[in-house]
């Protein structure tokens, strides 16, 4: 029996777990995948938005502004890569300059600080690689970039250290309410909880309908991206947007916290689990991005990927306790600015739980800070000390990203252990470089198998079923 069950281990579910970990509450995260943050959270633009885009009065506007501040604080406290580099919304015509004025006024209404409209001269001085056809831009200096999967992991791992349980590979198939208890049916048996937080992302409507009336519908929408090599990482200094349209914020060009350049996304209807990339989608992204930054060398692309947005008809978050089922709280429609807003939403979910009857008694002692040893960023002296303490930090496994065996071993033994090659990548960046694991992947697989005492063939690339080794090519032979 749990007090609270959180369904979904994306950024929203992890943020709620982090906040619940501060209290004497028995809570559990229930996640159908084999790791945290493998859905929309790992496949988005990685932007902490400023708050000028959402319509005033919406939940998006409210939580984007709060989340912009709180997320930065949490990243510093939990040692998550974050940089506040600001954003520019670029206009290419006099008509689009009017849109900049509208966005600025909307931002003022929402409470966004320090916005300015730059003329062409200042714009090209600050961003010399922008197109000469640009005529002006809205500057929003409070915009940041983050590592979204590392943020979700930091929140979830801290929650675990504070007593929250995580059940991976556990898919919810039904929910029934008996008296004041929810019985959550899963492939691993029944989980009982007094309260449910539905943070199931693109499947949140399906989870809601397991025991409630249909009150909203998720329309999945896919966006495709290019991830460029670090050779392109300094092409722009800000997050570069074009003027938004009816499909969303449009194609952006932005540095990443790891030194790469991200370009995308497009916008197209899709299935909830469709993360395929297409020539049509990527051609659109490339051609649209070149309008902003004509010098992007797309031959330096090291990976294409896609993420799926959890859109709703009213383009706003759906955050409420079900009127017919006390203690069942939906946190749905978490499309952009969902990443920017999740950490600010979580404390309000606790207030809703408390108003619904949950007792929140603060713990006397909690883990609320952490530090990650990132070998490549250490001074020579600190590297020597680390290697002396643990020789595994003296063995470079991922040459592209300078990731050591010690970091990979730590990733495997974190509070939520890495059990796949991509799970290690999400924790310490091994395989994130130019060769995308072509060199270090087999060695990472060996280290995981050794540390977990599992057969090599049981270590997948990412999700369960993404097998790398499917069998022996020969029976017998040289040993």
C-alpha positions as CSV (number, residue, x, y, z in Angstrom):
1,X,0.0,0.0,0.0
2,X,1.4,3.4,-1.0
3,X,0.1,6.8,-0.2
4,X,0.9,8.1,-3.7
5,X,1.5,6.4,-7.0
6,X,3.0,8.5,-9.8
7,X,2.3,7.0,-13.3
8,X,5.1,8.0,-15.6
9,X,8.8,8.8,-15.1
10,X,9.2,11.7,-17.5
11,X,10.2,15.1,-16.3
12,X,6.8,15.8,-14.7
13,X,6.6,12.5,-12.8
14,X,10.2,12.9,-11.6
15,X,9.6,16.4,-10.4
16,X,6.5,15.3,-8.4
17,X,8.6,12.5,-6.9
18,X,11.3,14.9,-5.9
19,X,8.9,17.1,-4.0
20,X,7.2,14.1,-2.3
21,X,10.5,12.9,-1.2
22,X,10.8,15.8,1.2
23,X,7.8,14.4,3.3
24,X,7.0,11.3,5.3
25,X,4.9,9.9,2.5
26,X,5.2,6.4,0.9
27,X,5.4,7.1,-2.8
28,X,6.2,5.1,-5.9
29,X,6.9,6.0,-9.5
30,X,5.4,3.4,-11.9
31,X,7.1,3.4,-15.4
32,X,6.5,1.0,-18.3
33,X,10.0,1.5,-19.7
34,X,13.3,0.2,-18.3
35,X,14.6,3.7,-17.3
36,X,13.6,7.2,-16.4
37,X,13.2,9.9,-19.1
38,X,13.1,7.7,-22.2
39,X,10.0,9.3,-23.8
40,X,9.3,12.9,-24.7
41,X,11.7,14.1,-21.9
42,X,14.8,12.9,-23.8
43,X,13.6,14.0,-27.2
44,X,12.9,17.7,-27.3
45,X,14.5,21.1,-27.8
46,X,16.0,21.2,-24.3
47,X,15.0,24.8,-23.8
48,X,13.9,26.5,-20.6
49,X,11.6,29.0,-22.2
50,X,11.2,32.6,-21.2
51,X,7.4,32.8,-21.0
52,X,6.5,35.3,-23.7
53,X,4.9,32.7,-25.9
54,X,2.0,31.3,-23.9
55,X,-1.4,33.1,-23.9
56,X,-1.9,35.2,-20.8
57,X,-4.1,33.6,-18.2
58,X,-3.3,30.0,-19.2
59,X,-1.6,27.4,-17.0
60,X,1.2,27.4,-19.5
61,X,1.9,31.1,-18.9
62,X,1.7,30.7,-15.1
63,X,4.0,27.7,-14.8
64,X,6.4,28.7,-17.5
65,X,7.3,31.9,-15.6
66,X,7.6,30.1,-12.3
67,X,9.5,27.2,-13.8
68,X,12.0,29.4,-15.6
69,X,13.3,30.5,-12.2
70,X,12.8,27.3,-10.2
71,X,14.4,25.0,-12.8
72,X,17.6,27.1,-12.8
73,X,17.8,26.8,-9.0
74,X,17.3,23.0,-9.1
75,X,19.9,22.6,-11.8
76,X,22.5,24.4,-9.6
77,X,21.5,22.4,-6.5
78,X,21.5,19.0,-8.2
79,X,24.5,19.6,-10.5
80,X,22.6,19.4,-13.8
81,X,24.1,21.1,-16.9
82,X,22.3,24.4,-17.5
83,X,23.2,27.6,-19.2
84,X,21.3,30.9,-19.4
85,X,22.1,32.1,-22.9
86,X,18.9,34.0,-23.9
87,X,16.8,33.7,-26.9
88,X,16.1,35.7,-30.1
89,X,12.9,35.6,-32.0
90,X,13.9,36.7,-35.5
91,X,11.7,38.7,-37.9
92,X,12.4,38.6,-41.6
93,X,9.8,41.2,-42.7
94,X,8.0,44.4,-41.5
95,X,4.9,42.2,-41.0
96,X,6.8,39.9,-38.7
97,X,8.2,42.8,-36.7
98,X,4.6,43.4,-35.7
99,X,4.6,39.8,-34.3
100,X,7.6,40.7,-32.2
101,X,5.8,43.6,-30.7
102,X,2.8,41.3,-29.9
103,X,5.1,38.7,-28.3
104,X,6.8,41.4,-26.2
105,X,3.5,42.7,-25.0
106,X,2.4,39.2,-24.2
107,X,5.6,38.6,-22.3
108,X,5.2,41.8,-20.3
109,X,1.7,40.7,-19.3
110,X,3.0,37.3,-18.3
111,X,5.8,38.8,-16.3
112,X,8.9,38.1,-18.4
113,X,11.8,40.4,-17.5
114,X,14.2,42.4,-19.5
115,X,12.9,41.9,-23.0
116,X,14.0,44.1,-25.9
117,X,13.5,44.5,-29.6
118,X,16.8,44.6,-31.4
119,X,17.2,46.3,-34.7
120,X,19.2,44.7,-37.6
121,X,22.5,46.3,-36.7
122,X,22.5,45.1,-33.1
123,X,21.1,41.7,-34.1
124,X,23.9,41.0,-36.6
125,X,26.5,42.3,-34.3
126,X,25.5,39.9,-31.6
127,X,24.8,37.0,-34.1
128,X,27.0,37.5,-37.1
129,X,26.1,34.2,-38.6
130,X,22.4,35.0,-39.0
131,X,20.9,35.7,-42.4
132,X,21.3,39.2,-43.8
133,X,17.6,39.0,-44.5
134,X,16.8,39.3,-40.8
135,X,15.4,42.7,-40.0
136,X,14.9,42.6,-36.2
137,X,14.6,40.3,-33.2
138,X,12.9,40.0,-29.8
139,X,15.5,39.4,-27.1
140,X,14.5,37.4,-24.0
141,X,17.7,37.0,-21.9
142,X,16.0,34.7,-19.3
143,X,15.9,31.7,-21.6
144,X,18.1,28.8,-20.8
145,X,19.3,25.5,-22.2
146,X,19.5,22.3,-20.1
147,X,20.1,18.6,-20.3
148,X,16.5,17.4,-19.9
149,X,17.2,13.7,-19.3
150,X,19.9,14.6,-16.7
151,X,17.4,16.9,-15.0
152,X,14.8,14.1,-14.8
153,X,17.3,11.6,-13.5
154,X,18.6,14.1,-10.9
155,X,15.1,14.6,-9.6
156,X,14.2,10.9,-9.6
157,X,17.5,9.8,-8.1
158,X,17.2,12.4,-5.3
159,X,13.7,11.2,-4.7
160,X,15.0,7.6,-4.4
161,X,17.6,8.7,-1.8
162,X,14.7,10.3,0.1
163,X,12.7,7.1,0.2
164,X,10.6,7.2,-3.0
165,X,10.4,3.8,-4.8
166,X,10.7,3.4,-8.6
167,X,9.1,0.4,-10.4
168,X,10.5,0.2,-13.9
169,X,9.3,-2.2,-16.6
170,X,5.9,-1.9,-15.0
171,X,3.1,-1.1,-17.4
172,X,-0.3,0.0,-16.1
173,X,-3.2,-1.9,-17.8
174,X,-6.1,-0.9,-15.6
175,X,-7.2,1.1,-12.5
176,X,-10.1,0.3,-10.2
177,X,-11.2,2.2,-7.1
178,X,-12.3,0.3,-4.0
179,X,-13.5,2.5,-1.1
180,X,-10.6,5.0,-0.7
181,X,-8.0,2.9,-2.5
182,X,-6.9,2.7,-6.1
183,X,-5.9,-0.7,-7.4
184,X,-3.5,-0.3,-10.2
185,X,-3.2,-3.4,-12.4
186,X,0.2,-3.9,-14.0
187,X,2.2,-6.6,-15.7
188,X,4.0,-7.1,-12.4
189,X,0.9,-7.4,-10.2
190,X,-1.4,-5.0,-8.5
191,X,-0.2,-1.8,-6.9
192,X,-2.4,-0.1,-4.3
193,X,-2.4,3.6,-3.6
194,X,-4.6,6.2,-1.9
195,X,-3.7,8.8,-4.5
196,X,-2.7,8.7,-8.1
197,X,-0.8,11.4,-10.1
198,X,-1.3,10.7,-13.8
199,X,1.9,12.0,-15.5
200,X,1.8,9.5,-18.4
201,X,2.7,12.0,-21.1
202,X,1.3,11.0,-24.5
203,X,-0.6,8.2,-22.8
204,X,-2.2,10.4,-20.1
205,X,-5.6,10.3,-21.7
206,X,-5.6,6.5,-21.8
207,X,-4.6,6.3,-18.1
208,X,-7.3,8.8,-17.2
209,X,-10.0,6.8,-19.0
210,X,-9.1,3.6,-17.0
211,X,-11.2,4.8,-14.2
212,X,-12.6,8.3,-15.2
213,X,-14.8,9.8,-17.8
214,X,-13.1,11.1,-20.9
215,X,-12.3,14.7,-20.1
216,X,-9.4,15.4,-22.5
217,X,-7.7,13.8,-25.5
218,X,-4.1,13.7,-26.4
219,X,-3.3,14.2,-30.0
220,X,0.3,13.1,-30.5
221,X,2.4,15.4,-32.6
222,X,5.9,14.5,-33.8
223,X,8.9,16.8,-34.2
224,X,12.2,15.8,-36.0
225,X,15.6,17.1,-35.2
226,X,19.2,17.3,-36.3
227,X,22.0,17.0,-33.7
228,X,25.1,18.6,-35.1
229,X,28.8,17.9,-34.2
230,X,30.6,20.3,-31.8
231,X,32.2,21.8,-34.9
232,X,28.9,23.6,-35.3
233,X,28.3,24.4,-31.6
234,X,29.5,28.0,-31.7
235,X,27.6,29.0,-34.8
236,X,25.1,30.9,-32.7
237,X,25.3,32.3,-29.2
238,X,21.5,32.4,-28.4
239,X,18.6,30.2,-29.0
240,X,17.4,31.3,-32.4
241,X,13.7,31.1,-33.1
242,X,11.7,32.3,-36.1
243,X,8.3,33.9,-35.5
244,X,5.8,31.3,-34.2
245,X,2.9,30.2,-36.3
246,X,-0.2,28.0,-35.8
247,X,2.0,24.9,-35.6
248,X,4.0,26.1,-32.6
249,X,7.3,27.8,-32.0
250,X,8.8,26.6,-35.2
251,X,12.2,25.4,-36.2
252,X,15.0,26.6,-33.9
253,X,18.8,26.7,-34.0
254,X,20.4,26.5,-30.6
255,X,23.6,25.5,-28.8
256,X,23.3,22.6,-26.4
257,X,24.8,22.4,-22.9
258,X,27.2,19.7,-24.1
259,X,28.6,22.0,-26.9
260,X,26.7,20.7,-29.9
261,X,24.1,22.4,-32.1
262,X,20.5,21.3,-32.2
263,X,18.2,22.1,-35.2
264,X,14.5,21.4,-35.3
265,X,11.7,20.5,-34.9
266,X,9.0,20.2,-37.5
267,X,5.4,19.5,-36.6
268,X,3.3,16.6,-37.9
269,X,0.6,14.3,-36.5
270,X,1.8,10.9,-35.4
271,X,1.2,7.8,-33.3
272,X,2.1,8.1,-29.7
273,X,5.1,5.8,-30.0
274,X,6.3,6.9,-33.5
275,X,9.8,8.3,-33.1
276,X,10.9,7.5,-36.7
277,X,12.6,10.2,-38.8
278,X,11.6,10.9,-42.4
279,X,13.3,12.5,-45.4
280,X,10.3,14.8,-45.7
281,X,10.5,16.0,-42.1
282,X,14.2,16.4,-42.0
283,X,14.3,18.2,-45.4
284,X,11.7,20.7,-44.0
285,X,13.8,21.2,-40.8
286,X,17.0,21.8,-42.8
287,X,15.5,24.2,-45.3
288,X,13.7,26.2,-42.7
289,X,16.7,26.5,-40.4
290,X,18.9,27.7,-43.3
291,X,16.6,30.7,-43.5
292,X,17.8,31.7,-40.1
293,X,21.4,30.5,-40.2
294,X,22.5,29.9,-43.8
295,X,26.0,28.7,-42.7
296,X,24.9,25.5,-41.0
297,X,26.9,22.6,-42.4
298,X,24.5,19.7,-42.3
299,X,27.2,17.3,-43.3
300,X,28.3,17.7,-39.7
301,X,25.1,16.0,-38.4
302,X,25.9,13.2,-36.0
303,X,22.3,12.0,-35.3
304,X,18.7,12.5,-36.2
305,X,15.9,11.9,-33.8
306,X,12.3,12.6,-33.1
307,X,10.1,13.3,-30.1
308,X,6.4,13.2,-29.7
309,X,4.4,16.1,-28.1
310,X,1.4,15.4,-25.9
311,X,-1.0,18.0,-27.5
312,X,-4.5,18.8,-26.5
313,X,-7.2,20.7,-28.4
314,X,-7.0,23.8,-26.2
315,X,-3.2,23.9,-26.2
316,X,-3.0,24.2,-22.4
317,X,-1.9,22.0,-19.5
318,X,-4.7,19.9,-17.9
319,X,-3.9,19.9,-14.2
320,X,-6.8,19.0,-11.9
321,X,-8.2,16.5,-9.5
322,X,-11.0,14.4,-11.1
323,X,-14.3,15.6,-9.8
324,X,-15.7,12.0,-9.5
325,X,-12.6,10.3,-8.2
326,X,-11.1,12.0,-5.2
327,X,-7.4,11.7,-5.1
328,X,-6.9,11.1,-8.8
329,X,-4.9,14.0,-10.2
330,X,-4.2,14.5,-13.9
331,X,-1.1,16.4,-15.1
332,X,-1.6,16.1,-18.9
333,X,-1.1,18.0,-22.1
334,X,2.5,18.6,-21.2
335,X,3.7,19.9,-24.5
336,X,6.1,22.9,-24.7
337,X,6.7,24.6,-22.4
338,X,6.3,21.4,-20.4
339,X,10.0,20.9,-19.7
340,X,10.2,24.6,-18.5
341,X,7.1,24.2,-16.3
342,X,7.3,20.7,-14.7
343,X,9.4,21.7,-11.7
344,X,7.1,24.5,-10.9
345,X,4.0,22.4,-11.3
346,X,5.2,19.7,-8.8
347,X,4.8,21.8,-5.6
348,X,1.3,22.7,-6.6
349,X,0.5,19.0,-7.1
350,X,1.5,18.5,-3.5
351,X,-0.9,21.2,-2.4
352,X,-3.7,19.5,-4.4
353,X,-2.8,16.2,-2.7
354,X,-2.9,17.9,0.7
355,X,-6.2,19.5,0.0
356,X,-7.5,16.1,-1.0
357,X,-6.5,14.7,2.4
358,X,-2.9,13.6,2.2
359,X,-0.9,14.4,5.3
360,X,2.4,16.2,4.4
361,X,4.7,16.0,7.4
362,X,8.2,17.3,6.5
363,X,11.2,15.0,7.0
364,X,13.8,16.2,9.5
365,X,16.7,15.2,7.2
366,X,16.7,14.9,3.4
367,X,19.1,14.7,0.6
368,X,18.7,17.9,-1.4
369,X,22.0,18.4,-3.2
370,X,24.3,16.2,-5.2
371,X,27.6,16.3,-7.1
372,X,28.7,14.4,-10.2
373,X,32.4,13.8,-11.0
374,X,32.8,14.8,-14.7
375,X,36.3,13.9,-15.5
376,X,36.6,16.1,-18.7
377,X,35.8,19.2,-16.8
378,X,38.2,18.7,-13.9
379,X,41.5,20.5,-13.5
380,X,44.7,18.4,-14.0
381,X,45.2,18.3,-10.3
382,X,41.7,17.2,-9.5
383,X,42.0,14.5,-12.2
384,X,45.1,13.2,-10.5
385,X,43.4,13.0,-7.1
386,X,40.4,11.2,-8.6
387,X,42.6,8.6,-10.4
388,X,44.7,8.1,-7.3
389,X,41.4,7.4,-5.3
390,X,40.0,5.2,-8.1
391,X,42.2,4.0,-10.9
392,X,39.1,3.3,-13.1
393,X,39.0,7.1,-13.7
394,X,42.3,6.8,-15.4
395,X,40.9,4.7,-18.3
396,X,39.2,6.6,-21.1
397,X,36.4,4.6,-22.6
398,X,34.6,7.2,-24.7
399,X,37.2,9.1,-26.6
400,X,34.8,11.6,-28.2
401,X,33.5,12.8,-24.9
402,X,36.5,11.9,-22.6
403,X,34.4,9.6,-20.4
404,X,36.2,7.3,-18.1
405,X,35.5,3.8,-16.9
406,X,35.0,5.2,-13.4
407,X,32.1,7.4,-14.7
408,X,30.5,4.5,-16.5
409,X,30.8,2.2,-13.4
410,X,29.2,5.0,-11.3
411,X,26.4,5.3,-13.8
412,X,25.6,1.6,-13.5
413,X,25.5,1.9,-9.7
414,X,23.6,5.1,-9.4
415,X,20.3,5.2,-7.2
416,X,18.5,4.2,-10.4
417,X,21.0,1.9,-12.1
418,X,21.8,2.1,-15.8
419,X,21.0,-1.2,-17.4
420,X,21.4,-0.3,-21.1
421,X,24.0,1.4,-23.2
422,X,21.8,4.5,-23.7
423,X,21.0,4.6,-20.0
424,X,24.7,5.0,-19.4
425,X,24.8,7.7,-22.1
426,X,22.0,9.6,-20.4
427,X,23.9,9.5,-17.1
428,X,27.5,10.3,-18.1
429,X,27.5,11.1,-21.9
430,X,29.5,8.0,-23.0
431,X,28.5,7.6,-26.7
432,X,27.2,11.1,-27.1
433,X,30.0,12.3,-29.3
434,X,30.8,12.4,-33.0
435,X,31.0,8.6,-33.5
436,X,27.8,8.1,-31.5
437,X,29.1,5.1,-29.6
438,X,30.7,3.4,-32.6
439,X,34.0,3.1,-30.8
440,X,33.0,2.8,-27.1
441,X,29.6,1.1,-27.4
442,X,30.9,-2.5,-27.1
443,X,33.2,-1.6,-24.2
444,X,30.3,0.1,-22.4
445,X,28.2,-3.0,-22.9
446,X,30.9,-5.2,-21.4
447,X,31.2,-2.9,-18.4
448,X,27.5,-3.0,-17.7
449,X,27.4,-6.8,-18.0
450,X,30.4,-7.1,-15.7
451,X,29.0,-4.8,-13.1
452,X,25.5,-6.2,-13.1
453,X,26.8,-9.8,-13.4
454,X,24.6,-10.4,-16.5
455,X,25.3,-12.1,-19.8
456,X,26.5,-9.7,-22.4
457,X,23.6,-10.6,-24.7
458,X,21.2,-9.4,-22.0
459,X,22.4,-5.8,-22.2
460,X,20.2,-3.8,-24.7
461,X,20.9,-0.6,-26.6
462,X,18.0,1.2,-24.9
463,X,14.5,0.0,-24.3
464,X,13.8,-3.7,-23.6
465,X,13.9,-5.5,-26.9
466,X,16.6,-3.4,-28.5
467,X,19.0,-6.3,-28.5
468,X,22.5,-5.9,-29.9
469,X,23.6,-9.5,-29.5
470,X,21.0,-12.0,-30.7
471,X,23.0,-15.2,-30.7
472,X,26.3,-16.8,-31.5
473,X,27.4,-16.9,-35.1
474,X,29.2,-20.2,-34.6
475,X,28.8,-23.1,-32.3
476,X,32.2,-23.9,-30.9
477,X,35.4,-22.7,-32.5
478,X,38.5,-21.1,-31.0
479,X,38.2,-20.1,-27.4
